[in-house]
């Protein structure tokens, strides 16, 4: 895996490998890296059976991530989300359908996947549209009524 200074670590109860496999199946240029497993040492602290997955390193579109099976004490919230910038409606539709399956759709391009990880699926044209003083208000009004972004509706606003 390429050297990267900051790597997001996603804390799961016990689904780290399952989640990494799902995510790498959705994004191009993605792969599973090293998988580390719990040993007997530290059982009194981690309470994980020796041999179960501890950490999975993986890449999504070349970006490094770590998934940790740390236990149930921490949950994902919307305070942190992963943003996907899409050039086409087909890309938006692809990521939206794959990531929201088993999860929940939210407003304005936000969704939670089945693990509770928050994602924003956003058209790349949005900053340009919002930066246009003549269109900004209409575009904002349009996207505030959307769950999944519709590029044509934004362009026509």
DRENTORKOL-3810 file (N, C-alpha, C; in nm, 4 decimals):
REM DRENTORKOL-3810
@n.u->0.0840; n.v->-0.1185; n.w->0.0000; ca.u->0.0000; ca.v->0.0000; ca.w->0.0000; c.u->0.0884; c.v->0.1246; c.w->0.0000
@n.u->0.0416; n.v->0.2290; n.w->-0.0635; ca.u->0.1218; ca.v->0.3504; ca.w->-0.0726; c.u->0.1350; c.v->0.4158; c.w->0.0650
@n.u->0.2414; n.v->0.4906; n.w->0.0831; ca.u->0.2648; ca.v->0.5609; ca.w->0.2084; c.u->0.1714; c.v->0.6814; c.w->0.2163
@n.u->0.1019; n.v->0.6927; n.w->0.3260; ca.u->0.0035; ca.v->0.7990; ca.w->0.3450; c.u->0.0171; c.v->0.8494; c.w->0.4884
@n.u->0.0143; n.v->0.9781; n.w->0.5089; ca.u->0.0350; ca.v->1.0353; ca.w->0.6414; c.u->-0.0846; c.v->1.0155; c.w->0.7329
@n.u->-0.2052; n.v->1.0343; n.w->0.6833; ca.u->-0.3269; ca.v->1.0226; ca.w->0.7647; c.u->-0.4130; c.v->0.9112; c.w->0.7065
@n.u->-0.4469; n.v->0.8147; n.w->0.7904; ca.u->-0.5304; ca.v->0.7020; ca.w->0.7488; c.u->-0.6517; c.v->0.6932; c.w->0.8398
@n.u->-0.7723; n.v->0.7089; n.w->0.7864; ca.u->-0.8921; ca.v->0.6930; ca.w->0.8702; c.u->-0.9024; c.v->0.5501; c.w->0.9243
@n.u->-0.9380; n.v->0.5391; n.w->1.0509; ca.u->-0.9592; ca.v->0.4093; ca.w->1.1143; c.u->-1.1068; c.v->0.4003; c.w->1.1514
@n.u->-1.1735; n.v->0.2986; n.w->1.1018; ca.u->-1.3153; ca.v->0.2770; ca.w->1.1276; c.u->-1.3299; c.v->0.1676; c.w->1.2327
@n.u->-1.3952; n.v->0.1978; n.w->1.3443; ca.u->-1.4100; ca.v->0.1046; ca.w->1.4560; c.u->-1.5404; c.v->0.0272; c.w->1.4409
@n.u->-1.5285; n.v->-0.1018; n.w->1.4294; ca.u->-1.6442; ca.v->-0.1902; ca.w->1.4197; c.u->-1.6494; c.v->-0.2776; c.w->1.5444
@n.u->-1.7645; n.v->-0.3355; n.w->1.5707; ca.u->-1.7779; ca.v->-0.4324; ca.w->1.6775; c.u->-1.7026; c.v->-0.5589; c.w->1.6348
@n.u->-1.7486; n.v->-0.6226; n.w->1.5265; ca.u->-1.6874; ca.v->-0.7461; ca.w->1.4775; c.u->-1.6961; c.v->-0.7600; c.w->1.3257
@n.u->-1.7369; n.v->-0.6538; n.w->1.2538; ca.u->-1.7625; ca.v->-0.6629; ca.w->1.1096; c.u->-1.6544; c.v->-0.6000; c.w->1.0220
@n.u->-1.5351; n.v->-0.5778; n.w->1.0740; ca.u->-1.4306; ca.v->-0.5062; ca.w->0.9991; c.u->-1.3998; c.v->-0.5715; c.w->0.8643
@n.u->-1.3774; n.v->-0.7014; n.w->0.8632; ca.u->-1.3428; ca.v->-0.7694; ca.w->0.7375; c.u->-1.4612; c.v->-0.7689; c.w->0.6412
@n.u->-1.5796; n.v->-0.7934; n.w->0.6927; ca.u->-1.7001; ca.v->-0.7920; ca.w->0.6087; c.u->-1.7192; c.v->-0.6542; c.w->0.5450
@n.u->-1.7044; n.v->-0.5485; n.w->0.6241; ca.u->-1.7205; ca.v->-0.4124; ca.w->0.5730; c.u->-1.6128; c.v->-0.3799; c.w->0.4698
@n.u->-1.4878; n.v->-0.4137; n.w->0.4985; ca.u->-1.3791; ca.v->-0.3866; ca.w->0.4041; c.u->-1.4029; c.v->-0.4598; c.w->0.2722
@n.u->-1.4510; n.v->-0.5825; n.w->0.2800; ca.u->-1.4820; ca.v->-0.6568; ca.w->0.1569; c.u->-1.5952; c.v->-0.5906; c.w->0.0783
@n.u->-1.6985; n.v->-0.5441; n.w->0.1479; ca.u->-1.8074; ca.v->-0.4749; ca.w->0.0794; c.u->-1.7559; c.v->-0.3473; c.w->0.0135
@n.u->-1.6864; n.v->-0.2644; n.w->0.0890; ca.u->-1.6398; ca.v->-0.1364; ca.w->0.0353; c.u->-1.5472; c.v->-0.1560; c.w->-0.0852
@n.u->-1.4556; n.v->-0.2533; n.w->-0.0764; ca.u->-1.3639; ca.v->-0.2746; ca.w->-0.1891; c.u->-1.4350; c.v->-0.3314; c.w->-0.3114
@n.u->-1.5517; n.v->-0.3917; n.w->-0.2925; ca.u->-1.6290; ca.v->-0.4414; ca.w->-0.4069; c.u->-1.7054; c.v->-0.3283; c.w->-0.4767
@n.u->-1.7244; n.v->-0.2171; n.w->-0.4083; ca.u->-1.8031; ca.v->-0.1053; ca.w->-0.4616; c.u->-1.7161; c.v->-0.0041; c.w->-0.5361
@n.u->-1.5962; n.v->0.0219; n.w->-0.4858; ca.u->-1.5091; ca.v->0.1254; ca.w->-0.5420; c.u->-1.4033; c.v->0.0655; c.w->-0.6330
@n.u->-1.3802; n.v->0.1315; n.w->-0.7466; ca.u->-1.2734; ca.v->0.0914; ca.w->-0.8374; c.u->-1.1390; c.v->0.1177; c.w->-0.7690
@n.u->-1.0346; n.v->0.0537; n.w->-0.8217; ca.u->-0.8990; ca.v->0.0747; ca.w->-0.7704; c.u->-0.8934; c.v->0.0526; c.w->-0.6192
@n.u->-0.9522; n.v->-0.0563; n.w->-0.5734; ca.u->-0.9612; ca.v->-0.0860; ca.w->-0.4304; c.u->-0.9150; c.v->-0.2279; c.w->-0.4029
@n.u->-0.8644; n.v->-0.2482; n.w->-0.2817; ca.u->-0.8174; ca.v->-0.3818; ca.w->-0.2470; c.u->-0.8013; c.v->-0.3959; c.w->-0.0965
@n.u->-0.8043; n.v->-0.5203; n.w->-0.0537; ca.u->-0.7744; ca.v->-0.5547; ca.w->0.0848; c.u->-0.6232; c.v->-0.5664; c.w->0.0966
@n.u->-0.5682; n.v->-0.5136; n.w->0.2049; ca.u->-0.4246; ca.v->-0.5271; ca.w->0.2312; c.u->-0.4019; c.v->-0.6340; c.w->0.3358
@n.u->-0.3365; n.v->-0.5969; n.w->0.4412; ca.u->-0.3020; ca.v->-0.6922; ca.w->0.5471; c.u->-0.4191; c.v->-0.7112; c.w->0.6434
@n.u->-0.4357; n.v->-0.8342; n.w->0.6904; ca.u->-0.5339; ca.v->-0.8662; ca.w->0.7938; c.u->-0.4576; c.v->-0.9183; c.w->0.9145
@n.u->-0.4749; n.v->-0.8504; n.w->1.0281; ca.u->-0.4116; ca.v->-0.8921; ca.w->1.1535; c.u->-0.5168; c.v->-0.9585; c.w->1.2409
@n.u->-0.4741; n.v->-1.0540; n.w->1.3197; ca.u->-0.5676; ca.v->-1.1302; ca.w->1.4028; c.u->-0.5299; c.v->-1.1207; c.w->1.5499
@n.u->-0.6324; n.v->-1.1313; n.w->1.6340; ca.u->-0.6084; ca.v->-1.1342; ca.w->1.7775; c.u->-0.5378; c.v->-1.2640; c.w->1.8148
@n.u->-0.4476; n.v->-1.2549; n.w->1.9101; ca.u->-0.3815; ca.v->-1.3726; ca.w->1.9661; c.u->-0.4333; c.v->-1.3971; c.w->2.1071
@n.u->-0.3686; n.v->-1.4860; n.w->2.1764; ca.u->-0.4078; ca.v->-1.5148; ca.w->2.3146; c.u->-0.3716; c.v->-1.3993; c.w->2.4074
@n.u->-0.2623; n.v->-1.3310; n.w->2.3752; ca.u->-0.2162; ca.v->-1.2205; ca.w->2.4591; c.u->-0.3211; c.v->-1.1096; c.w->2.4654
@n.u->-0.3486; n.v->-1.0642; n.w->2.5851; ca.u->-0.4415; ca.v->-0.9530; ca.w->2.6042; c.u->-0.5880; c.v->-0.9914; c.w->2.6086
@n.u->-0.6185; n.v->-1.1198; n.w->2.6080; ca.u->-0.7586; ca.v->-1.1631; ca.w->2.6079; c.u->-0.8385; c.v->-1.0995; c.w->2.7212
@n.u->-0.7750; n.v->-1.0838; n.w->2.8380; ca.u->-0.8460; ca.v->-1.0256; ca.w->2.9534; c.u->-0.8888; c.v->-0.8810; c.w->2.9259
@n.u->-0.8284; n.v->-0.8181; n.w->2.8275; ca.u->-0.8656; ca.v->-0.6802; ca.w->2.7910; c.u->-0.9569; c.v->-0.6789; c.w->2.6686
@n.u->-0.9161; n.v->-0.7440; n.w->2.5599; ca.u->-0.9930; ca.v->-0.7358; ca.w->2.4348; c.u->-1.1077; c.v->-0.8363; c.w->2.4258
@n.u->-1.1011; n.v->-0.9456; n.w->2.5000; ca.u->-1.2079; ca.v->-1.0473; ca.w->2.5042; c.u->-1.2406; c.v->-1.1079; c.w->2.3676
@n.u->-1.1437; n.v->-1.1085; n.w->2.2789; ca.u->-1.1643; ca.v->-1.1664; ca.w->2.1455; c.u->-1.0952; c.v->-1.3020; c.w->2.1379
@n.u->-1.1621; n.v->-1.3967; n.w->2.0786; ca.u->-1.1080; ca.v->-1.5310; ca.w->2.0607; c.u->-0.9831; c.v->-1.5233; c.w->1.9717
@n.u->-0.8785; n.v->-1.5939; n.w->2.0096; ca.u->-0.7560; ca.v->-1.5985; ca.w->1.9301; c.u->-0.7896; c.v->-1.6420; c.w->1.7876
@n.u->-0.7329; n.v->-1.5695; n.w->1.6922; ca.u->-0.7561; ca.v->-1.6003; ca.w->1.5513; c.u->-0.8626; c.v->-1.5147; c.w->1.4854
@n.u->-0.9438; n.v->-1.4439; n.w->1.5654; ca.u->-1.0449; ca.v->-1.3571; ca.w->1.5040; c.u->-0.9786; c.v->-1.2301; c.w->1.4509
@n.u->-1.0405; n.v->-1.1699; n.w->1.3519; ca.u->-0.9836; ca.v->-1.0519; ca.w->1.2871; c.u->-0.9776; c.v->-0.9352; c.w->1.3856
@n.u->-0.8592; n.v->-0.8724; n.w->1.3922; ca.u->-0.8407; ca.v->-0.7527; ca.w->1.4730; c.u->-0.8434; c.v->-0.6288; c.w->1.3819
@n.u->-0.7545; n.v->-0.6242; n.w->1.2819; ca.u->-0.7403; ca.v->-0.5070; ca.w->1.1957; c.u->-0.7320; c.v->-0.5503; c.w->1.0500
@n.u->-0.8010; n.v->-0.4754; n.w->0.9641; ca.u->-0.7936; ca.v->-0.4956; ca.w->0.8199; c.u->-0.7470; c.v->-0.3649; c.w->0.7574
@n.u->-0.6384; n.v->-0.3697; n.w->0.6824; ca.u->-0.5994; ca.v->-0.2512; ca.w->0.6052; c.u->-0.6563; c.v->-0.2694; c.w->0.4648
@n.u->-0.7075; n.v->-0.1599; n.w->0.4090; ca.u->-0.7667; ca.v->-0.1676; ca.w->0.2756; c.u->-0.7583; c.v->-0.0324; c.w->0.2081
@n.u->-0.7761; n.v->-0.0330; n.w->0.0774; ca.u->-0.7769; ca.v->0.0897; ca.w->-0.0016; c.u->-0.9098; c.v->0.1016; c.w->-0.0751
@n.u->-0.9603; n.v->0.2240; n.w->-0.0785; ca.u->-1.0758; ca.v->0.2585; ca.w->-0.1609; c.u->-1.0304; c.v->0.3651; c.w->-0.2586
@n.u->-1.0324; n.v->0.3323; n.w->-0.3851; ca.u->-0.9872; ca.v->0.4215; ca.w->-0.4910; c.u->-0.8499; c.v->0.4812; c.w->-0.4579
@n.u->-0.7619; n.v->0.3960; n.w->-0.4054; ca.u->-0.6258; ca.v->0.4380; ca.w->-0.3742; c.u->-0.6066; c.v->0.5017; c.w->-0.2376
@n.u->-0.7140; n.v->0.5316; n.w->-0.1661; ca.u->-0.7077; ca.v->0.5932; ca.w->-0.0322; c.u->-0.6989; c.v->0.4826; c.w->0.0733
@n.u->-0.5988; n.v->0.4911; n.w->0.1616; ca.u->-0.5820; ca.v->0.3908; ca.w->0.2663; c.u->-0.6824; c.v->0.4088; c.w->0.3797
@n.u->-0.7308; n.v->0.2961; n.w->0.4310; ca.u->-0.8192; ca.v->0.2914; ca.w->0.5464; c.u->-0.7770; c.v->0.1758; c.w->0.6356
@n.u->-0.8168; n.v->0.1836; n.w->0.7605; ca.u->-0.8014; ca.v->0.0739; ca.w->0.8540; c.u->-0.9386; c.v->0.0448; c.w->0.9123
@n.u->-0.9714; n.v->-0.0824; n.w->0.9262; ca.u->-1.0946; ca.v->-0.1241; ca.w->0.9936; c.u->-1.0530; c.v->-0.2076; c.w->1.1139
@n.u->-1.1036; n.v->-0.1717; n.w->1.2307; ca.u->-1.0674; ca.v->-0.2362; ca.w->1.3569; c.u->-1.1892; c.v->-0.3025; c.w->1.4186
@n.u->-1.1761; n.v->-0.4264; n.w->1.4574; ca.u->-1.2795; ca.v->-0.4930; ca.w->1.5374; c.u->-1.2471; c.v->-0.4661; c.w->1.6836
@n.u->-1.3008; n.v->-0.3578; n.w->1.7360; ca.u->-1.2674; ca.v->-0.3154; ca.w->1.8715; c.u->-1.3720; c.v->-0.3480; c.w->1.9755
@n.u->-1.4894; n.v->-0.3912; n.w->1.9327; ca.u->-1.5953; ca.v->-0.4221; ca.w->2.0273; c.u->-1.7107; c.v->-0.3244; c.w->2.0160
@n.u->-1.8137; n.v->-0.3450; n.w->2.0958; ca.u->-1.9381; ca.v->-0.2694; ca.w->2.0814; c.u->-1.9419; c.v->-0.1329; c.w->2.1504
@n.u->-1.8360; n.v->-0.0929; n.w->2.2202; ca.u->-1.8459; ca.v->0.0278; ca.w->2.3013; c.u->-1.8537; c.v->0.1593; c.w->2.2237
@n.u->-1.8083; n.v->0.1629; n.w->2.0983; ca.u->-1.8156; ca.v->0.2855; ca.w->2.0198; c.u->-1.9011; c.v->0.2635; c.w->1.8954
@n.u->-1.9810; n.v->0.3619; n.w->1.8610; ca.u->-2.0701; ca.v->0.3566; ca.w->1.7443; c.u->-2.0364; c.v->0.4719; c.w->1.6496
@n.u->-2.0689; n.v->0.4536; n.w->1.5237; ca.u->-2.0523; ca.v->0.5600; ca.w->1.4255; c.u->-2.1616; c.v->0.6648; c.w->1.4443
@n.u->-2.1282; n.v->0.7910; n.w->1.4141; ca.u->-2.2272; ca.v->0.8982; ca.w->1.4128; c.u->-2.2074; c.v->0.9808; c.w->1.2854
@n.u->-2.3023; n.v->1.0681; n.w->1.2588; ca.u->-2.2929; ca.v->1.1565; ca.w->1.1419; c.u->-2.1870; c.v->1.2648; c.w->1.1596
@n.u->-2.1280; n.v->1.2749; n.w->1.2791; ca.u->-2.0256; ca.v->1.3767; ca.w->1.3030; c.u->-1.9046; c.v->1.3564; c.w->1.2111
@n.u->-1.8844; n.v->1.2341; n.w->1.1667; ca.u->-1.7800; ca.v->1.2030; ca.w->1.0691; c.u->-1.8473; c.v->1.1289; c.w->0.9536
@n.u->-1.8186; n.v->1.1726; n.w->0.8315; ca.u->-1.8726; ca.v->1.1038; ca.w->0.7150; c.u->-1.7653; c.v->1.0945; c.w->0.6084
@n.u->-1.7860; n.v->1.0041; n.w->0.5158; ca.u->-1.6962; ca.v->0.9875; ca.w->0.4026; c.u->-1.7678; c.v->1.0435; c.w->0.2804
@n.u->-1.7042; n.v->1.1381; n.w->0.2138; ca.u->-1.7668; ca.v->1.2068; ca.w->0.1011; c.u->-1.7152; c.v->1.1502; c.w->-0.0302
@n.u->-1.8087; n.v->1.1170; n.w->-0.1186; ca.u->-1.7759; ca.v->1.0651; ca.w->-0.2510; c.u->-1.8175; c.v->1.1705; c.w->-0.3527
@n.u->-1.7225; n.v->1.2207; n.w->-0.4288; ca.u->-1.7508; ca.v->1.3196; ca.w->-0.5321; c.u->-1.7715; c.v->1.2472; c.w->-0.6643
@n.u->-1.8869; n.v->1.2721; n.w->-0.7265; ca.u->-1.9264; ca.v->1.2002; ca.w->-0.8484; c.u->-1.9445; c.v->1.2967; c.w->-0.9651
@n.u->-1.8924; n.v->1.2571; n.w->-1.0814; ca.u->-1.9053; ca.v->1.3401; ca.w->-1.2012; c.u->-2.0341; c.v->1.3153; c.w->-1.2779
@n.u->-2.0948; n.v->1.1976; n.w->-1.2599; ca.u->-2.2133; ca.v->1.1641; ca.w->-1.3382; c.u->-2.3259; c.v->1.1130; c.w->-1.2478
@n.u->-2.4462; n.v->1.1152; n.w->-1.3025; ca.u->-2.5610; ca.v->1.0601; ca.w->-1.2304; c.u->-2.5458; c.v->0.9092; c.w->-1.2134
@n.u->-2.4840; n.v->0.8452; n.w->-1.3118; ca.u->-2.4622; ca.v->0.7005; ca.w->-1.3012; c.u->-2.3749; c.v->0.6667; c.w->-1.1809
@n.u->-2.2715; n.v->0.7482; n.w->-1.1568; ca.u->-2.1861; ca.v->0.7270; ca.w->-1.0389; c.u->-2.2657; c.v->0.7469; c.w->-0.9103
@n.u->-2.3441; n.v->0.8534; n.w->-0.9057; ca.u->-2.4269; ca.v->0.8793; ca.w->-0.7875; c.u->-2.5198; c.v->0.7611; c.w->-0.7627
@n.u->-2.5882; n.v->0.7172; n.w->-0.8682; ca.u->-2.6817; ca.v->0.6046; ca.w->-0.8556; c.u->-2.6102; c.v->0.4785; c.w->-0.8073
@n.u->-2.4923; n.v->0.4512; n.w->-0.8603; ca.u->-2.4146; ca.v->0.3322; ca.w->-0.8224; c.u->-2.3803; c.v->0.3345; c.w->-0.6736
@n.u->-2.3147; n.v->0.4416; n.w->-0.6288; ca.u->-2.2720; ca.v->0.4480; ca.w->-0.4883; c.u->-2.3923; c.v->0.4528; c.w->-0.3949
@n.u->-2.4941; n.v->0.5260; n.w->-0.4337; ca.u->-2.6139; ca.v->0.5388; ca.w->-0.3494; c.u->-2.6802; c.v->0.4024; c.w->-0.3282
@n.u->-2.7006; n.v->0.3305; n.w->-0.4368; ca.u->-2.7704; ca.v->0.2016; ca.w->-0.4238; c.u->-2.6868; c.v->0.0997; c.w->-0.3481
@n.u->-2.5580; n.v->0.0935; n.w->-0.3734; ca.u->-2.4716; ca.v->-0.0057; ca.w->-0.3081; c.u->-2.4530; c.v->0.0255; c.w->-0.1595
@n.u->-2.4294; n.v->0.1518; n.w->-0.1268; ca.u->-2.4004; ca.v->0.1871; ca.w->0.0122; c.u->-2.5251; c.v->0.1980; c.w->0.0996
@n.u->-2.6388; n.v->0.2340; n.w->0.0424; ca.u->-2.7601; ca.v->0.2473; ca.w->0.1241; c.u->-2.8312; c.v->0.1133; c.w->0.1453
@n.u->-2.7916; n.v->0.0096; n.w->0.0700; ca.u->-2.8555; ca.v->-0.1211; ca.w->0.0838; c.u->-2.8372; c.v->-0.1745; c.w->0.2265
@n.u->-2.9491; n.v->-0.1935; n.w->0.2956; ca.u->-2.9445; ca.v->-0.2400; ca.w->0.4334; c.u->-2.9214; c.v->-0.1295; c.w->0.5340
@n.u->-2.9027; n.v->-0.0078; n.w->0.4846; ca.u->-2.8802; ca.v->0.1074; ca.w->0.5718; c.u->-2.9994; c.v->0.2007; c.w->0.5666
@n.u->-2.9720; n.v->0.3307; n.w->0.5675; ca.u->-3.0828; ca.v->0.4262; ca.w->0.5589; c.u->-3.0431; c.v->0.5500; c.w->0.4804
@n.u->-3.1375; n.v->0.5988; n.w->0.4016; ca.u->-3.1163; ca.v->0.7192; ca.w->0.3225; c.u->-3.1422; c.v->0.8414; c.w->0.4090
@n.u->-3.0627; n.v->0.9435; n.w->0.3882; ca.u->-3.0808; ca.v->1.0687; ca.w->0.4599; c.u->-3.1006; c.v->1.1816; c.w->0.3611
@n.u->-3.1124; n.v->1.3043; n.w->0.4102; ca.u->-3.1335; ca.v->1.4193; ca.w->0.3225; c.u->-3.0040; c.v->1.4675; c.w->0.2579
@n.u->-3.0184; n.v->1.5370; n.w->0.1483; ca.u->-2.9093; ca.v->1.6112; ca.w->0.0839; c.u->-2.7873; c.v->1.5268; c.w->0.0519
@n.u->-2.8094; n.v->1.4056; n.w->0.0011; ca.u->-2.6983; ca.v->1.3222; ca.w->-0.0400; c.u->-2.6328; c.v->1.2411; c.w->0.0705
@n.u->-2.6883; n.v->1.2437; n.w->0.1909; ca.u->-2.6316; ca.v->1.1679; ca.w->0.3023; c.u->-2.7009; c.v->1.0329; c.w->0.3130
@n.u->-2.6248; n.v->0.9325; n.w->0.3534; ca.u->-2.6817; ca.v->0.8018; ca.w->0.3828; c.u->-2.5960; c.v->0.7344; c.w->0.4896
@n.u->-2.6547; n.v->0.6344; n.w->0.5533; ca.u->-2.5798; ca.v->0.5480; ca.w->0.6443; c.u->-2.5816; c.v->0.4090; c.w->0.5835
@n.u->-2.4646; n.v->0.3447; n.w->0.5800; ca.u->-2.4621; ca.v->0.2073; ca.w->0.5306; c.u->-2.5085; c.v->0.1121; c.w->0.6408
@n.u->-2.5113; n.v->-0.0160; n.w->0.6118; ca.u->-2.5642; ca.v->-0.1135; ca.w->0.7066; c.u->-2.4801; c.v->-0.1276; c.w->0.8323
@n.u->-2.3611; n.v->-0.0698; n.w->0.8331; ca.u->-2.2755; ca.v->-0.0727; ca.w->0.9522; c.u->-2.2878; c.v->0.0552; c.w->1.0344
@n.u->-2.3613; n.v->0.1532; n.w->0.9815; ca.u->-2.3774; ca.v->0.2807; ca.w->1.0505; c.u->-2.2800; c.v->0.3881; c.w->1.0073
@n.u->-2.1935; n.v->0.3581; n.w->0.9100; ca.u->-2.0984; ca.v->0.4573; ca.w->0.8587; c.u->-2.1751; c.v->0.5572; c.w->0.7713
@n.u->-2.1522; n.v->0.6862; n.w->0.7945; ca.u->-2.2186; ca.v->0.7912; ca.w->0.7170; c.u->-2.1371; c.v->0.8265; c.w->0.5933
@n.u->-2.2069; n.v->0.8395; n.w->0.4821; ca.u->-2.1483; ca.v->0.8740; ca.w->0.3533; c.u->-2.2246; c.v->0.9924; c.w->0.2943
@n.u->-2.1541; n.v->1.0755; n.w->0.2183; ca.u->-2.2161; ca.v->1.1809; ca.w->0.1387; c.u->-2.1832; c.v->1.1506; c.w->-0.0072
@n.u->-2.2859; n.v->1.1356; n.w->-0.0887; ca.u->-2.2678; ca.v->1.1084; ca.w->-0.2309; c.u->-2.3063; c.v->1.2372; c.w->-0.3037
@n.u->-2.2037; n.v->1.3094; n.w->-0.3506; ca.u->-2.2204; ca.v->1.4484; ca.w->-0.3941; c.u->-2.1742; c.v->1.4682; c.w->-0.5377
@n.u->-2.2534; n.v->1.5402; n.w->-0.6186; ca.u->-2.2089; ca.v->1.5692; ca.w->-0.7548; c.u->-2.0943; c.v->1.6708; c.w->-0.7547
@n.u->-1.9957; n.v->1.6491; n.w->-0.8399; ca.u->-1.8797; ca.v->1.7385; ca.w->-0.8459; c.u->-1.9178; c.v->1.8792; c.w->-0.8910
@n.u->-2.0298; n.v->1.8927; n.w->-0.9590; ca.u->-2.0747; ca.v->2.0242; ca.w->-1.0084; c.u->-2.1330; c.v->2.1121; c.w->-0.8968
@n.u->-2.1654; n.v->2.0540; n.w->-0.7829; ca.u->-2.2350; ca.v->2.1282; ca.w->-0.6773; c.u->-2.1607; c.v->2.2542; c.w->-0.6304
@n.u->-2.0319; n.v->2.2505; n.w->-0.5997; ca.u->-1.9648; ca.v->2.3740; ca.w->-0.5554; c.u->-1.9736; c.v->2.4867; c.w->-0.6584
@n.u->-1.9615; n.v->2.4513; n.w->-0.7880; ca.u->-1.9714; ca.v->2.5529; ca.w->-0.8938; c.u->-2.1123; c.v->2.6147; c.w->-0.8948
@n.u->-2.2146; n.v->2.5302; n.w->-0.8831; ca.u->-2.3525; ca.v->2.5811; ca.w->-0.8834; c.u->-2.3790; c.v->2.6686; c.w->-0.7613
@n.u->-2.3265; n.v->2.6270; n.w->-0.6465; ca.u->-2.3476; ca.v->2.7059; ca.w->-0.5245; c.u->-2.2653; c.v->2.8339; c.w->-0.5242
@n.u->-2.1581; n.v->2.8360; n.w->-0.6028; ca.u->-2.0748; ca.v->2.9562; ca.w->-0.6124; c.u->-2.1289; c.v->3.0612; c.w->-0.7076
@n.u->-2.2314; n.v->3.0270; n.w->-0.7837; ca.u->-2.2936; ca.v->3.1204; ca.w->-0.8778; c.u->-2.4034; c.v->3.1960; c.w->-0.8050
@n.u->-2.3844; n.v->3.3260; n.w->-0.7788; ca.u->-2.4829; ca.v->3.4022; ca.w->-0.7021; c.u->-2.6238; c.v->3.4007; c.w->-0.7615
@n.u->-2.6338; n.v->3.3858; n.w->-0.8937; ca.u->-2.7653; ca.v->3.3843; ca.w->-0.9577; c.u->-2.8363; c.v->3.2506; c.w->-0.9397
@n.u->-2.7632; n.v->3.1428; n.w->-0.9189; ca.u->-2.8227; ca.v->3.0098; ca.w->-0.9097; c.u->-2.8243; c.v->2.9534; c.w->-0.7677
@n.u->-2.7398; n.v->3.0046; n.w->-0.6811; ca.u->-2.7170; ca.v->2.9452; ca.w->-0.5496; c.u->-2.8449; c.v->2.9198; c.w->-0.4704
@n.u->-2.9325; n.v->3.0169; n.w->-0.4628; ca.u->-3.0566; ca.v->3.0018; ca.w->-0.3847; c.u->-3.1473; c.v->2.8941; c.w->-0.4427
@n.u->-3.1618; n.v->2.8925; n.w->-0.5756; ca.u->-3.2467; ca.v->2.7926; ca.w->-0.6404; c.u->-3.1885; c.v->2.6510; c.w->-0.6253
@n.u->-3.0580; n.v->2.6410; n.w->-0.6388; ca.u->-2.9923; ca.v->2.5108; ca.w->-0.6247; c.u->-3.0068; c.v->2.4599; c.w->-0.4813
@n.u->-2.9872; n.v->2.5487; n.w->-0.3855; ca.u->-3.0026; ca.v->2.5109; ca.w->-0.2442; c.u->-3.1448; c.v->2.4643; c.w->-0.2163
@n.u->-3.2430; n.v->2.5384; n.w->-0.2656; ca.u->-3.3829; ca.v->2.5000; ca.w->-0.2465; c.u->-3.4093; c.v->2.3624; c.w->-0.3073
@n.u->-3.3515; n.v->2.3373; n.w->-0.4245; ca.u->-3.3721; ca.v->2.2086; ca.w->-0.4923; c.u->-3.3083; c.v->2.0937; c.w->-0.4136
@n.u->-3.1828; n.v->2.1092; n.w->-0.3708; ca.u->-3.1179; ca.v->1.9948; ca.w->-0.3062; c.u->-3.1676; c.v->1.9708; c.w->-0.1647
@n.u->-3.2238; n.v->2.0730; n.w->-0.1009; ca.u->-3.2797; ca.v->2.0527; ca.w->0.0329; c.u->-3.4030; c.v->1.9620; c.w->0.0295
@n.u->-3.4610; n.v->1.9444; n.w->-0.0882; ca.u->-3.5766; ca.v->1.8568; ca.w->-0.1028; c.u->-3.5384; c.v->1.7163; c.w->-0.1509
@n.u->-3.4099; n.v->1.6936; n.w->-0.1721; ca.u->-3.3633; ca.v->1.5653; ca.w->-0.2248; c.u->-3.3073; c.v->1.4769; c.w->-0.1138
@n.u->-3.3128; n.v->1.3486; n.w->-0.1379; ca.u->-3.2319; ca.v->1.2536; ca.w->-0.0617; c.u->-3.1095; c.v->1.2286; c.w->-0.1497
@n.u->-3.1215; n.v->1.1413; n.w->-0.2495; ca.u->-3.0137; ca.v->1.1194; ca.w->-0.3454; c.u->-3.0112; c.v->1.2396; c.w->-0.4404
@n.u->-2.8935; n.v->1.2932; n.w->-0.4665; ca.u->-2.8817; ca.v->1.4066; ca.w->-0.5573; c.u->-2.9194; c.v->1.3679; c.w->-0.6996
@n.u->-2.9890; n.v->1.4601; n.w->-0.7652; ca.u->-3.0264; ca.v->1.4467; ca.w->-0.9060; c.u->-2.9592; c.v->1.5616; c.w->-0.9796
@n.u->-2.8559; n.v->1.5307; n.w->-1.0570; ca.u->-2.7767; ca.v->1.6347; ca.w->-1.1243; c.u->-2.8613; c.v->1.7191; c.w->-1.2178
@n.u->-2.9499; n.v->1.6575; n.w->-1.2974; ca.u->-3.0335; ca.v->1.7344; ca.w->-1.3907; c.u->-3.1220; c.v->1.8332; c.w->-1.3178
@n.u->-3.1791; n.v->1.7939; n.w->-1.2054; ca.u->-3.2637; ca.v->1.8858; ca.w->-1.1280; c.u->-3.1825; c.v->2.0024; c.w->-1.0752
@n.u->-3.0597; n.v->1.9771; n.w->-1.0355; ca.u->-2.9730; ca.v->2.0862; ca.w->-0.9889; c.u->-2.9379; c.v->2.1812; c.w->-1.1027
@n.u->-2.9057; n.v->2.1251; n.w->-1.2175; ca.u->-2.8694; ca.v->2.2081; ca.w->-1.3332; c.u->-2.9894; c.v->2.2918; c.w->-1.3820
@n.u->-3.1093; n.v->2.2372; n.w->-1.3667; ca.u->-3.2294; ca.v->2.3076; ca.w->-1.4124; c.u->-3.2853; c.v->2.4048; c.w->-1.3082
@n.u->-3.2301; n.v->2.4047; n.w->-1.1897; ca.u->-3.2830; ca.v->2.4920; ca.w->-1.0821; c.u->-3.2532; c.v->2.6371; c.w->-1.1117
END
